[in-house]
Each structure stands twice: as structure tokens, then as C-alpha cells.
Amino acid sequence: ALYFPQKLWKMVESDRFQSLWWSDGGKCLAINEELFKEEVLGGAGPPRVFAMKTMKSFLWQLNLYGFTKLQRDCGRSASLPEFLAEEAAASAHGQILYYFNPSFNRDHPHLLQKCKRR
């Protein structure tokens, strides 16, 4: 069984989920909160990935694994496709959350093993 950071990694890398993506060149996790609630926590669509059903529980898990919430302007993507995706998501639903963990990086999947529960 995969643990939380591994599941999260697979989701961000997958094309099945539109509610989360890599930001800041693959160093940050961007989450469209409203879409995430529907797509991942709501139980509609793909099989349930996480046991939790609330955003509060999901954010608590992020915190347990050492993710830090960033302010919106810190997480702005330098690449045009990422920037446009964020702009489209922001205009569609509003709230985009940015989280950072030094061991959760698109270009360094081997670091995931350092992503331990506190």
C-alpha cells in the first residue's frame, strides 16, 4: 500500500486529476480547493484515493508530512503553461492553495522516501 505522499505524487503526475498540479517549476503543489473537494474528496468520479472526506483532514495530512502553506504570490509559476493553468483555475473557482515540502519535488522523485510522517 502507498502512503500519503506517494499517493499524492501519483495524483499530481496523473492526467486524471484536474484539481492539483505542479507549480513553481515542480517545487510546489498547487491545489484548486473547490475542484479538489468535488473531484477527490467528494467520492464522485474515480475510486476514492484517500480515506478522508473533508478538506480539513486532507490539509492536516499535508501538515503531518511536513508540507508548508505558501502565500499565493510565492507559488506563481515561471513557465507559461503552468501560469495559464493557474490563471484558468483561479478564475474558474477562486481559491488556489500552494504547499511546499523540500522532499516533494517533480524532478527528484527519489526524495519522496524522506517525506515521513512527523
C-alpha positions in Angstrom: 0.0 0.0 0.0 1.2 3.5 -0.8 1.5 6.1 2.0 0.1 9.6 1.7 3.0 11.4 -0.1 3.3 8.6 -2.6 -0.5 8.7 -3.4 -0.3 12.5 -3.7 2.7 12.2 -6.0 0.8 9.8 -8.3 -2.2 12.1 -8.4 -0.2 15.2 -9.3 1.6 13.2 -12.1 -1.7 11.7 -13.4 -3.9 13.3 -16.0 -7.0 12.1 -14.2 -7.0 14.9 -11.7 -7.5 18.5 -12.7 -7.6 19.9 -9.2 -3.9 19.6 -8.4 -0.7 20.3 -10.4 2.9 21.1 -10.0 3.7 24.8 -9.6 6.9 26.8 -9.3 8.7 24.6 -11.8 7.8 21.4 -10.0 8.8 22.6 -6.5 5.3 23.3 -5.2 2.0 21.6 -5.1 -1.0 23.8 -6.3 -4.5 22.7 -5.3 -7.7 24.2 -6.6 -9.6 23.8 -3.4 -13.2 23.7 -4.7 -12.4 21.3 -7.5 -10.4 19.1 -5.2 -13.3 18.8 -2.8 -15.5 17.6 -5.7 -13.0 15.6 -7.6 -11.1 13.8 -4.8 -13.0 14.1 -1.5 -16.5 14.1 -2.9 -16.3 10.4 -3.9 -17.7 11.1 -7.4 -15.7 10.0 -10.4 -12.6 7.9 -9.8 -12.3 5.5 -6.9 -11.6 7.1 -3.6 -7.9 7.8 -3.2 -7.8 8.9 0.4 -10.0 7.6 3.3 -10.7 11.2 4.4 -13.8 13.1 3.2 -13.0 16.7 4.3 -10.6 19.4 3.2 -9.6 19.9 6.9 -8.5 16.3 7.2 -6.5 16.5 3.9 -4.7 19.7 5.0 -4.0 18.1 8.4 -2.3 15.2 6.5 -0.2 17.6 4.5 0.9 19.3 7.7 1.7 15.9 9.3 4.0 15.1 6.4 5.9 18.4 6.6 4.2 20.5 3.9 4.2 24.2 4.4 1.5 26.5 3.1 2.8 29.3 0.9 1.3 32.7 0.0 -0.2 32.9 -3.4 2.4 35.2 -4.9 5.3 32.9 -3.8 4.0 30.0 -5.7 3.5 31.7 -9.1 4.8 29.6 -11.9 7.5 30.8 -14.2 6.5 28.6 -17.1 3.7 29.8 -19.3 1.7 26.6 -19.3 1.7 26.4 -15.5 0.9 30.1 -15.2 -2.0 29.8 -17.6 -3.4 26.7 -15.8 -3.3 28.6 -12.5 -5.0 31.6 -14.0 -7.7 29.5 -15.6 -8.2 27.6 -12.3 -8.2 30.8 -10.3 -10.8 32.5 -12.5 -13.0 29.3 -12.6 -13.1 28.6 -8.9 -11.1 31.2 -7.0 -9.1 29.5 -4.2 -5.8 28.0 -5.1 -3.6 26.7 -2.3 0.1 26.3 -2.6 2.1 23.8 -0.5 5.8 23.2 -0.3 7.9 20.3 1.0 11.6 20.0 0.1 11.2 16.2 -0.3 8.2 16.6 -2.7 9.7 17.7 -6.0 8.7 16.8 -9.5 12.3 16.5 -10.7 13.5 14.4 -7.7 11.1 11.5 -7.1 13.8 9.7 -5.0 13.3 12.3 -2.3 9.8 11.0 -1.6 11.3 8.4 0.7 12.3 11.3 3.0 8.7 12.5 3.2 8.0 11.0 6.6 5.1 11.5 9.0 6.0 13.7 11.9 
